[in-house]
């Protein structure tokens, strides 16, 4: 039995796995690079060698999270009253569109375990 229950969850898990791989680099390689006074560009280049899309996925995910956090903070009481809508600017939408193929590719094995939706009643 799979714990992945929806396409959204599969996409989130796949993106999270890509970030985990990047974190391994950050936790094992980065300390050495910091001692060598390596630049952020070098660290991202090394992470990109392990998973070329990991850097873009992480940047985009955290940018979207920042927009969501700001929207929730600004909305205040509206959140408790039933939710809010979040607006994404064109640049963030373009960044998200750019990582969709990579996230879908990584999510494909997870999506296989998600139950197909029942056909609509006629």
Secondary structure, DSSP 8 states (H G I E B T S, - for coil): --S--SHHHHHHHHHHHHHHHHHHHHHHTHHHHHHTT--HHHHHHHHHHH-TTHHHHHHHHHHHHHHHHHHHHHHTHHHHTT-------HHHHHHHHHHHHHHHHHHHHHHTTS--------
